[in-house]
Amino acid sequence: MKMGLFLLLALIVASVVGTLVPQDQAGEVGRLSRFLQLGDVYHSWWYVGLVGLLTLNLVGCTVRRLRLLSAGLSRKGRLLEPAQISRLDACRAFTRTGALNIIEKKVTSILTREGYELWSEVENDKVRIGAKKGRFHVLGSFITHVSLVVIVIGVLYGGMGGYKGTIDAPVGTNFSLSQVPGLEDRNQDDNFSIRVDDFQVERYPDGSPSGYYSRLTVLENNQPAKTATIGVNSPLVYQGVKVYQARYGQAVEIKVHQPDGETSLSGVVTEGDVFPVVGTDLSVLVYRCLHASDSPAAVTAVSSEAYSSQVMYAIVRDNQYIGMGNAKIGQSIPLEKGKTLEFTRLVPYTGLEIKKDPGVPVVWTGAMLMLLGMGMMLVLQPRKIWVVVEQKGASVTVTMGGTAHKNRLAFTEHFNRLADEISLGKIQ
């Protein structure tokens, strides 16, 4: 148990580290951080190792409880002598006049009425009786331990067999999962493609976005297999893969023209990406795409020309900026050797998060088992009562005692009520 608590605390600390340290940036940190895989904590060797050790610990604790489980589920148990009963927390002894078999019948009748399961043994002029109720309480504890094992296994399975990646996809383009950064280690069976059919932003009257949605189509062998409109909390689900709406922005179409005006190169670049100009040592860094609708309505009404769609860019050679500025859509930008660059149009893009966690059903199963086990532990109240009825001449001595694992104050009241009924009730 101490080792389990230590491993659980270590996992909590590791999860805090995974939350605070930016993930998916392992290549941007030092050698020690790369060795510890701090850029991908939840798939790191030491995190998976901690989860594995915790699993083994929980399995060990569960196996050790099998003996207690077997004894607790048994319909019978040991029988006690008066001296042993007298040492219990709840204990009463009294004498009644009458025959032993009549007193015994009275005791068993009352205990059976209260829902106790009985077993007994007759020895000459003495009868020893055992009674228990709520024996399945111990099964609830066992199920709770098993549920923890199932949950940890589900987390481990999801961490090893799952994946997550993000991609910015302009409207009208399609991509395969192999093209999504972060999905290099995915299951090769997931080889379908996704096409971005449309993207819409809903806005409040003041122009601020109220919601954004993407229309996606899953392609299998270039044939549509499923189409859905997704939102922030409404993913597309296909073959266990979930596609979430994560963000959105503007991409820009770029064309490079030769001196004779012919287009030699074109492509679509999202904000923050670089467009290499083939045939030169130049690259174009797109800082930001400014759409006319992004400008304040009041200002736009005064000067729509000043706030027309434009692109903030930089020309880069050998990691050195050799030029930067803002260019309107359709504006020609000179490069070198008579070549020119043109931003032809803005294209909205949708930022998608693609993830698969095969451990989710296992974790849900563990959660359901945990609810079942904890419910059994809360509802069932394990109680045991021992009674010795002994004939001594014309009278009968009754010694009874009991124990309860929880809510002992209520059990004491319950026990005293039963003892009063046996000691003062009418014998028939």
C-alpha positions in Angstrom: 0.0 0.0 0.0 2.9 2.4 0.8 4.5 1.7 -2.5 1.2 2.2 -4.3 0.7 5.6 -2.7 4.3 6.6 -3.6 3.8 5.6 -7.2 0.5 7.4 -7.4 2.1 10.6 -6.0 4.9 10.2 -8.5 2.4 10.0 -11.3 0.6 13.1 -10.1 3.9 15.0 -10.1 4.7 13.7 -13.6 1.3 14.7 -14.8 1.8 18.2 -13.4 5.1 18.4 -15.3 3.3 17.3 -18.5 0.7 20.0 -18.0 3.2 22.8 -17.3 5.9 22.0 -19.8 4.9 22.7 -23.5 4.5 19.4 -25.2 5.5 18.3 -28.8 8.6 20.5 -28.6 11.2 17.9 -27.7 13.5 19.1 -30.5 13.7 22.6 -29.0 15.2 21.6 -25.6 18.5 20.4 -24.2 20.0 16.9 -24.1 18.7 16.1 -20.7 15.2 17.2 -21.6 15.3 15.1 -24.7 16.5 12.1 -22.7 13.6 12.5 -20.3 11.3 13.2 -23.2 9.8 16.3 -21.5 8.3 17.4 -24.8 6.1 14.3 -24.8 5.8 13.3 -21.1 2.8 11.1 -21.4 4.6 8.8 -23.9 8.0 9.0 -22.2 9.8 5.8 -21.1 9.8 6.8 -17.4 6.1 7.9 -17.4 5.0 4.6 -19.0 7.3 2.8 -16.5 5.6 4.5 -13.6 2.2 3.5 -14.9 3.4 -0.1 -15.4 4.8 -0.3 -11.9 1.6 1.1 -10.5 -0.3 -1.6 -12.4 1.8 -4.3 -11.0 1.4 -2.9 -7.5 -2.4 -2.8 -7.9 -2.4 -6.4 -9.2 -0.3 -7.5 -6.2 -2.6 -5.7 -3.8 -5.6 -7.3 -5.5 -4.2 -10.8 -5.4 -3.3 -10.4 -1.7 -7.0 -9.7 -1.0 -8.2 -12.9 -2.6 -7.8 -14.8 0.7 -9.8 -12.1 2.5 -12.3 -12.2 -0.3 -12.7 -15.9 0.0 -13.2 -15.8 3.7 -15.6 -12.8 3.5 -17.8 -14.3 0.9 -18.2 -17.6 2.7 -21.7 -18.1 4.1 -20.2 -19.5 7.3 -17.4 -18.5 9.6 -15.9 -19.4 12.9 -17.9 -19.8 16.1 -16.8 -18.2 19.4 -16.9 -19.2 23.0 -18.4 -16.9 25.8 -14.9 -15.8 26.9 -14.1 -14.7 23.3 -17.4 -12.9 22.9 -16.9 -10.9 26.1 -13.9 -9.2 24.6 -15.9 -7.8 21.7 -16.9 -4.1 21.6 -20.6 -4.9 21.7 -21.4 -7.6 24.3 -24.4 -8.6 26.4 -25.0 -11.6 28.7 -28.2 -12.4 30.5 -30.2 -15.4 31.8 -33.7 -16.6 30.8 -35.9 -19.3 32.3 -37.0 -22.0 29.9 -35.8 -24.7 27.7 -32.6 -24.3 25.6 -34.3 -25.3 22.3 -37.0 -22.6 22.8 -34.5 -19.9 23.6 -32.4 -20.9 20.6 -35.4 -20.8 18.3 -36.2 -17.3 19.6 -32.6 -16.1 18.9 -32.5 -17.6 15.4 -35.9 -16.2 14.6 -35.0 -12.7 15.5 -31.6 -12.8 13.7 -33.2 -14.3 10.5 -35.9 -11.6 10.6 -33.1 -8.9 10.6 -31.6 -10.4 7.4 -28.7 -12.3 9.0 -27.3 -15.5 7.5 -26.9 -18.1 10.3 -24.8 -21.1 11.0 -24.6 -23.1 14.3 -23.2 -26.0 16.2 -24.7 -28.0 19.0 -22.6 -29.3 21.8 -24.5 -31.2 24.6 -26.3 -28.4 26.5 -24.8 -25.6 24.5 -25.5 -24.1 21.1 -23.1 -21.7 19.4 -24.6 -19.5 16.7 -22.9 -17.3 14.2 -24.6 -14.6 12.1 -23.5 -12.2 9.4 -25.0 -9.8 6.9 -23.6 -7.6 4.2 -21.0 -10.2 3.3 -20.8 -8.9 -0.3 -19.3 -5.7 1.0 -15.8 -7.3 0.7 -16.6 -8.0 -3.0 -17.2 -4.3 -3.4 -13.7 -3.6 -2.1 -12.3 -6.2 -4.4 -14.1 -4.8 -7.4 -12.8 -1.3 -6.6 -9.3 -2.6 -6.5 -9.8 -4.4 -9.9 -11.3 -1.2 -11.4 -8.1 0.7 -10.5 -6.1 -1.9 -12.3 -8.4 -1.7 -15.4 -8.2 2.1 -15.4 -4.4 2.1 -15.2 -4.2 -0.5 -18.0 -6.5 1.6 -20.1 -4.3 4.6 -19.6 -1.2 2.6 -20.4 -2.9 1.1 -23.5 -4.1 4.4 -24.7 -0.7 6.0 -24.2 1.1 3.3 -26.1 -1.4 2.6 -28.9 -2.8 6.1 -29.3 -1.6 9.2 -31.0 -2.4 12.9 -31.4 -1.4 15.5 -34.0 -2.5 18.9 -35.4 -2.6 20.3 -38.9 -3.8 23.6 -40.5 -5.7 22.7 -43.7 -7.0 25.3 -46.1 -10.4 24.9 -47.6 -10.5 22.8 -50.7 -7.4 20.7 -49.7 -7.2 17.2 -48.6 -4.5 15.4 -46.5 -3.7 11.9 -45.3 -3.0 11.0 -41.7 0.6 10.4 -42.7 0.9 14.1 -43.5 -0.2 15.3 -40.1 2.7 16.2 -37.8 2.8 14.0 -34.7 1.1 11.0 -36.4 4.3 9.3 -37.7 3.9 6.4 -35.2 0.2 5.9 -35.8 -1.4 2.6 -36.6 -0.8 2.0 -40.3 -4.3 0.6 -40.7 -5.6 4.2 -40.3 -4.6 5.3 -43.8 -7.6 7.3 -44.9 -7.6 10.9 -46.0 -9.6 14.0 -45.0 -10.9 16.7 -47.3 -11.8 20.2 -46.1 -15.0 21.1 -47.9 -15.9 24.3 -46.2 -15.2 26.5 -43.2 -17.6 29.0 -41.6 -17.2 31.6 -38.8 -20.3 32.8 -37.0 -20.0 36.2 -35.4 -21.8 38.4 -32.8 -23.2 41.8 -33.9 -19.9 43.5 -32.8 -17.9 41.2 -35.2 -16.3 39.0 -32.6 -16.5 35.2 -33.4 -19.3 33.2 -31.7 -18.4 29.9 -33.2 -16.5 28.3 -36.1 -17.2 25.1 -38.0 -15.6 22.9 -40.6 -17.3 20.6 -43.2 -15.1 17.5 -43.6 -15.2 14.4 -45.8 -13.4 11.2 -45.0 -11.9 9.6 -48.2 -11.2 5.9 -48.5 -9.4 5.1 -51.8 -10.4 8.6 -53.0 -14.0 7.7 -52.4 -16.2 9.6 -49.8 -16.8 7.4 -46.8 -18.3 9.9 -44.3 -19.1 13.6 -44.2 -19.7 15.7 -41.1 -19.7 19.3 -39.8 -17.6 19.6 -36.7 -17.3 22.3 -34.0 -15.1 22.8 -31.0 -16.9 20.2 -28.9 -18.4 18.1 -31.8 -15.7 16.0 -33.4 -15.9 13.8 -36.4 -15.4 10.2 -35.4 -14.3 7.6 -37.9 -12.7 4.1 -37.1 -11.9 5.3 -33.6 -10.1 8.4 -34.8 -11.5 11.7 -33.6 -11.1 15.0 -35.5 -11.6 18.1 -33.4 -12.0 21.7 -34.4 -9.0 23.4 -32.7 -8.5 26.8 -34.3 -8.8 28.7 -37.5 -7.1 31.4 -39.5 -6.2 32.7 -42.9 -3.9 31.2 -45.5 -2.6 32.9 -48.6 -2.1 31.7 -52.1 1.3 32.7 -53.5 2.5 32.8 -57.1 5.9 33.5 -58.4 6.1 35.0 -61.9 9.0 34.8 -64.4 10.2 38.0 -66.1 8.0 37.1 -69.1 5.0 37.0 -66.8 4.6 33.2 -66.7 3.7 31.6 -63.4 6.5 29.3 -62.4 5.5 28.4 -58.9 2.4 28.5 -56.7 1.3 27.3 -53.3 -0.8 28.0 -50.3 0.9 29.1 -47.1 -0.6 29.4 -43.6 0.4 32.1 -41.1 3.8 31.5 -39.6 5.0 29.2 -42.4 7.8 29.6 -45.0 7.4 29.4 -48.7 10.7 28.5 -50.5 11.2 30.1 -53.9 12.5 27.2 -56.0 15.5 28.2 -58.2 16.7 30.8 -55.7 18.1 30.9 -52.2 15.1 33.0 -51.1 12.2 32.1 -48.9 9.0 34.1 -48.0 7.9 34.1 -44.4 4.2 34.8 -44.0 3.7 36.6 -40.7 0.0 37.3 -40.8 -2.9 37.5 -43.2 -5.2 40.4 -42.6 -8.7 40.1 -44.0 -10.7 43.2 -44.6 -13.5 41.8 -42.3 -11.0 41.7 -39.5 -10.8 45.6 -39.3 -13.1 47.6 -37.0 -16.4 48.3 -38.7 -16.3 52.0 -37.9 -12.8 52.4 -39.4 -13.6 50.3 -42.4 -16.6 52.5 -43.2 -14.4 55.5 -43.3 -11.5 54.1 -45.3 -12.0 50.6 -46.8 -8.9 51.1 -48.9 -6.6 51.4 -45.9 -8.0 48.2 -44.4 -8.3 46.0 -47.5 -7.0 42.4 -47.3 -3.2 42.3 -47.1 -0.3 40.1 -46.0 2.5 40.9 -43.6 5.6 39.1 -44.9 9.4 38.9 -44.9 11.9 37.9 -47.5 14.6 35.6 -46.0 18.0 34.5 -47.3 20.3 32.3 -45.2 18.2 33.0 -42.1 18.7 36.8 -42.6 15.8 39.2 -43.3 16.5 41.1 -46.5 13.1 42.7 -46.8 9.7 42.9 -45.1 6.4 44.8 -45.4 2.7 44.6 -46.0 1.3 43.7 -49.4 -2.2 43.9 -50.7 -3.8 41.0 -52.5 -2.7 41.2 -56.1 0.2 43.5 -55.4 3.5 42.6 -57.2 6.6 42.2 -55.1 10.0 42.2 -56.9 12.4 39.4 -56.0 15.6 39.1 -58.2 16.5 38.4 -61.8 13.2 39.9 -62.9 11.1 37.5 -60.9 8.1 38.8 -58.9 6.0 37.5 -56.1 2.2 38.0 -55.8 -0.2 37.1 -53.0 -3.2 36.2 -55.1 -6.0 35.5 -52.6 -6.7 34.7 -49.0 -8.0 31.2 -48.2 -9.5 30.4 -44.8 -7.9 27.4 -43.1 -9.1 25.2 -40.3 -6.9 24.0 -37.5 -7.7 20.4 -36.7 -6.6 18.2 -33.9 -6.6 14.5 -34.8 -6.3 12.0 -32.0 -7.0 8.3 -31.3 -7.1 6.8 -27.8 -7.9 3.1 -27.9 -7.7 3.0 -24.1 -10.9 5.1 -23.6 -13.3 2.1 -23.6 -11.1 0.3 -21.1 -11.0 3.4 -18.9 -14.8 3.7 -19.1 -15.1 0.0 -18.1 -12.9 0.6 -15.1 -14.9 3.7 -14.2 -18.1 1.7 -14.3 -16.5 -1.0 -12.1 -15.3 1.6 -9.7 -18.9 3.0 -9.3 -20.2 -0.5 -8.8 -17.6 -1.4 -6.2 -17.9 1.9 -4.3 -21.7 1.6 -4.4 -21.6 -1.8 -2.9 -19.2 -0.6 -0.2 -21.4 2.4 0.7 -24.7 0.5 0.6 -23.8 -2.8 2.2 -23.0 -2.7 5.9 -21.0 -5.8 7.0 -22.0 -6.9 10.5 -21.3 -10.1 12.5 -23.0 -11.4 15.7 -22.1 -14.4 17.8 -24.4 -16.0 20.3 -23.9 -18.8 22.8 -27.0 -20.3 24.4 -26.2 -22.6 27.3 -28.5 -24.6 29.6 -27.6 -24.3 33.2 -30.1 -26.2 35.3 -33.6 -24.6 35.0 -32.3 -21.5 33.4 -30.6 -20.6 30.1 -27.6 -18.3 29.8 -27.3 -16.2 26.7 -24.0 -14.5 25.7 -24.0 -12.5 22.6 -21.6 -10.0 21.0 -21.0 -8.4 17.6 -18.7 -6.3 15.5 -19.1 -3.9 12.5 -16.4 -2.5 10.2 -18.2 0.9 9.8 -20.9 3.0 11.4 -20.2 1.4 14.7 -22.5 3.7 16.7 -25.5 2.7 14.6 -24.5 -1.0 15.0 -24.3 -0.6 18.8 -27.9 0.7 18.8 -29.0 -2.1 16.5 -27.2 -4.7 18.7 -28.7 -3.4 21.9 -32.2 -3.5 20.4 -31.8 -7.1 19.4 -30.3 -8.0 22.8 -33.2 -6.3 24.6 -35.7 -8.2 22.4 -34.1 -11.5 23.2 -33.6 -10.8 26.9 -37.0 -9.2 27.6 -39.3 -10.5 24.9 -41.9 -13.1 25.4 -40.8 -16.7 24.9 -43.2 -18.9 23.1 
